[in-house]
Amino acid sequence: MREVFCVNDSVFYGVHGVCVIIDITRREFGGKTQEYYVLTPAFSKHSTIFVPTDSPGIENRMRKTAAKKEITELLDNMKDVEPEWSEHASERKEKYAEILKKGGLKDICGMIKALYDYKDRLLSENRKKMYASDEKQLAEAEKVLFEEAAFALKTDLKTAEDIIKKAIHKSK
């Protein structure tokens, strides 16, 4: 069943990150009039995004953001989050793409933990950098987690990043 969103709901919307629904309106674009969610990114107020309310697959791209309780529980139980890892780069890339698409914060934490471990291992072995696909997916996962934590905890992105990295480090 498709989730219905309301004005002032905070949502996570794909590459745009955490957004607030500022309006639901009927507009004409390209000769077609339909209803749209009007979003503004929480951490970049300089853009407006129009998302058709009946967009196919919207439930895979837009979801309600995590509540403060969910974030604090995740941080408190970071030691229980298992790293999501595969030694095979192509398998790992595919698995991480699926995790990012679904947006489950515990799975995203597991992905981040695994990539941090991998990065540390490469550094300790004086080896080259991570694969570009790993770097890209790590950056996407961090964006999701840092933005949601910052929004839920009502803090800035840097503080949220520090809190999460500290929790991950303590969980090792």
C-alpha positions in Angstrom: 0.0 0.0 0.0 1.3 3.4 -0.9 2.1 5.8 1.9 0.3 9.1 1.9 2.3 12.1 2.9 1.1 15.4 4.3 2.3 19.0 4.3 5.1 19.5 6.9 6.1 15.8 6.8 9.8 15.2 6.6 10.8 12.6 4.0 13.9 11.1 2.5 13.7 11.5 -1.2 16.4 9.8 -3.2 19.6 11.8 -4.1 18.0 15.0 -2.7 18.2 13.6 0.9 16.0 14.8 3.7 13.2 17.1 2.5 10.2 18.8 4.0 6.9 18.7 2.1 5.9 22.4 2.0 2.8 22.0 -0.2 0.6 19.6 -2.1 -0.7 21.3 -5.2 -2.1 20.7 -8.7 0.1 22.0 -11.4 0.4 21.7 -15.2 3.8 20.5 -16.5 4.2 19.5 -20.1 0.5 19.9 -20.9 -0.6 17.5 -18.1 -2.3 18.7 -14.9 -1.7 16.5 -11.8 -1.2 16.7 -8.1 2.4 17.1 -6.8 4.2 17.0 -3.5 6.3 20.2 -3.3 9.6 19.5 -1.4 12.4 21.6 -0.2 15.6 19.9 0.9 16.3 20.4 4.6 20.0 21.1 4.2 19.8 23.1 1.0 16.9 25.5 1.0 17.7 26.8 -2.5 15.7 24.4 -4.5 12.2 23.2 -4.9 11.3 19.7 -6.1 7.9 18.7 -7.6 7.1 15.0 -7.2 3.8 13.6 -8.7 1.8 12.1 -5.9 0.9 9.2 -8.2 4.4 8.7 -9.5 5.1 5.0 -10.2 7.6 3.6 -7.7 7.4 6.6 -5.4 7.3 4.3 -2.4 10.8 3.1 -3.4 12.2 6.7 -3.6 10.4 8.6 -0.9 9.8 7.6 2.7 9.3 9.2 6.1 12.5 10.1 7.9 13.6 8.4 11.0 12.4 9.7 14.4 14.9 10.8 17.1 14.1 7.6 19.0 15.0 5.4 16.0 18.4 7.2 15.6 19.3 7.1 19.3 18.4 3.4 19.4 20.6 2.8 16.4 23.5 4.7 18.0 23.0 2.9 21.3 23.0 -0.5 19.6 25.7 0.1 17.0 27.7 -2.9 18.3 24.9 -5.1 17.2 25.0 -3.8 13.6 26.7 -6.4 11.5 29.0 -5.1 8.7 27.6 -5.9 5.2 30.6 -7.2 3.3 31.5 -9.2 0.2 35.1 -9.7 -1.1 33.8 -9.6 -4.7 33.6 -6.0 -5.9 30.7 -6.5 -8.4 28.7 -8.5 -5.8 29.3 -5.8 -3.2 28.3 -3.0 -5.6 25.1 -4.7 -6.4 24.3 -5.5 -2.7 25.1 -1.9 -1.6 22.9 -0.5 -4.4 20.0 -2.5 -3.1 20.6 -1.3 0.5 20.7 2.3 -0.7 17.6 1.8 -2.7 15.6 0.4 0.3 17.1 2.9 2.7 17.0 0.8 5.9 19.2 2.7 8.4 20.5 -0.4 10.2 21.5 -1.9 6.8 23.1 1.4 5.8 25.1 1.4 9.1 26.3 -2.1 8.4 27.4 -1.0 4.9 29.2 2.0 6.3 30.9 -0.1 9.0 32.1 -2.6 6.4 33.5 0.1 4.1 35.2 1.9 7.0 36.8 -1.5 8.0 37.9 -2.1 4.4 39.4 1.4 4.1 41.3 0.9 7.4 42.5 -2.5 6.2 43.8 -1.0 2.9 45.6 1.8 4.8 47.2 -0.6 7.3 48.5 -2.7 4.4 49.8 0.3 2.5 47.6 -0.5 -0.4 45.9 1.7 -2.9 42.6 3.5 -2.3 39.2 1.8 -2.4 37.5 1.1 -5.7 35.7 4.2 -7.0 32.3 2.4 -6.7 33.0 1.7 -3.0 33.9 5.4 -2.5 30.8 6.6 -4.3 28.5 4.2 -2.4 30.1 5.1 0.9 29.5 8.8 0.2 25.8 8.1 -0.6 25.4 6.0 2.5 27.0 8.7 4.7 24.7 11.3 3.2 21.6 9.3 4.1 22.7 8.5 7.6 24.3 11.9 8.5 21.3 13.9 7.1 18.7 11.7 8.8 20.6 11.8 12.1 21.1 15.6 11.9 17.4 16.2 11.1 16.1 13.8 13.8 18.6 15.0 16.5 18.0 18.7 15.5 21.7 19.3 14.9 24.0 20.2 12.1 25.5 17.8 9.6 29.1 17.9 11.0 27.9 17.2 14.6 25.7 14.3 13.3 28.7 12.9 11.4 30.9 13.1 14.5 28.3 11.4 16.6 27.9 8.5 14.1 31.6 8.0 13.5 32.2 7.9 17.3 29.4 5.3 17.7 30.8 3.2 14.9 34.4 3.5 16.3 33.2 2.5 19.8 31.3 -0.5 18.4 34.5 -2.2 17.1 
